Amino acid sequence: MSNKLHFVVAVLLISMAFLTTHSLAEDVSNEEQMVAVSYTEWESRRLQYLPKIVVVDMWAMWCVSCIERFPEMVKLHNTYKNQNVEFVSMNLDDREDAKSLQLAEVFLRKMNATFDHYRMDENLLHAFEKIDLIGIPAVLIYDNQGLEQYRLTGDNPNKQFTEKDVEEAISHLLKQI
């Protein structure tokens, strides 16, 4: 019975990825929203948002849960955009996978995500090492001094973060300003 359940879940995830890919492929605009950055360039750019609180959503097209929760990040951005909080997305698709990068661009347009978007332009394994990530989705939240205060990840399968966790972290940091 357990093997059947695993099979059904796998088929559903593959189907969702397939449907997402095909529905996104319809938009073929060439306008790039994601700025390619090395890790060093990213650290420099991140500091340009100071003295705001910076919420960084780490995501990729191959991460089904990242795609599912991205609309909530857009919603949170709209809620906090006038409150000294800057939302930023960092795409972690393989820099050599042109199809995924194109789909990511289309996805951002379809989500109407009006905040800044970057993509890590480094070897994917090195990028994960430098950012100190085991996996995604992940949300890193920096205070108005540029110091990382929250690292919300799905590393622990028994404690997955939610958008409520993101909101609580932002609220806590806003009270400190």
N, C-alpha and C positions, 0 to 999 in steps of 0.2 A: 504494500500500500504506500509506503514511504517513497519508493522509487517512482511510482506513478505520479505522486504529488510533485516530486522534483522535476519530472519530465514535463508536467503541465506548466509549472512555473517557468521553466526554461523556454518552452514554446511561446508562452505569453510574452516574456521579455524580448525574445527575438522578433515576434510579431510587432510589438510596440516599436522597436527600433526600426524595423522595416517600414512600417506605416509612417513614422516620423520622418524618415529619410525621404520617402517618396512624396509626402506632402510638402516638405521643405524644398525639394528639388524643383518645384514649379516656379519659384522665384529665382530668376537668374541675373538679377542686378549685379553689376561689378563693383559697386561702391563698397569699399572696405571700411568697416567700423573699428575693427580690432587693430591696434598698433602693435607691431612686433617689437618685443624688447628682450634683451638679455636679462639675466638676474640682476646684474649690477645696474643696468639702466632702470629696471623696475624699482629698485631700492631708491634711486635718485628721484624718479617720477613720483613715487609714493609720498615722499617728503614734500613735494610741491603742493599737496592738498592741505598742509598745515596752515592754520591752527584748527582745522576741523577734525572731527572724529572720522576715521576712514574704515568702512566696512568692505572687505574684499571677498567676493564670492569666487572660489576656485571651482572650475567646472570643465567638462569636456562633452563632446557629442556622444562618446561611447558610454557615458555614465548616465544610465536611465534615471536614477534618483536625482541627479543634478538637473536634468531637463525637467523632471516633474516638479521640482521645487523652485525653479527659476522664476515663474510668475509671481511667487510670493516675494522674491527679492525685488522685483519691479514694483510691487505694491508697497513694500516697506520703503523703497526709495521715494515714492510719491508721498508717503506719509511724513518722512523726515527731511525732505529736500530743503526746507526753509528753516532748519533747526541746527545748523552747524554740523551736519552729518553728510558725508560724501560716500556714495556707493560706487564701487568699481568692480568690474568683472575681470577675472584672469582666466583665459582659456588655456587648457593644458592638453589640447589635442597634439598629436605628433606633428611637428613642423613640416615634415616631408609628406604628410597625407593631405594632398591638395583638396581632395573630395570632402574630407571631414572639415577642413578649414572653410571651404565654400559653404557647406551646410551650416556651419556655426554662424557665418555672416548672415545667412538667410534667416536662421533662427532668431538672431538678435533683432532683425528688422520686424519679424512677425510678432515678437514679444513686445515691440514698441519700447525697448529698453533704452531710455534716453540718457543714461549715465555713461561714463567712460569705460571703454573696453580695451583690454590688452590681450595679447597671446604670447606665451613664453616661446621665444625663438632660440631654444637650446635643446640639446639632446634631452629627451623626456626623462630618462632616469636621473640625469644630472640635475634637471630642474626640480624634480621631487626631492632629491637630496638637499639641494641648496635651500629650498623652502621648508625642509624638514617635515615632509608629508609622507604618510604611509599610503594614503588613498584619498579619494574625493567621493562625495562632496565635502568641502571644508569651507568655513567662513572664518577669516582672520579679522579681528577688530582692533584697531589702533586708537589710542587716546589722542587728545589734541596736542600732545607733545611728540607724537610719532612712535610711541612705545606700544608694542603688542600687549594688549591686556586680556584678550580672549582668543582662544583657538578652539573653535567648535568643529569637531570632526565626527565621522562615523566609524572611527577606529575600534571602538568598543561596541560589539554587536548588541550588548545588553543595555547600552545607554546611547541612543541616537539623539542628536540634537534636533530641535524643532525651530520654527520661526519664532515661537514664543521665547526661546532661549536667546535668539538674536535680539529681539525687542527688549528683553530684560537687560541684556548687556549694554545696549545703546542707552536705555533709560538711566542705568547706573552711571555711565560715563557722562551723560548730559548733566546729571546732578552735581558732578564734580567740577564743572566749568564755572 
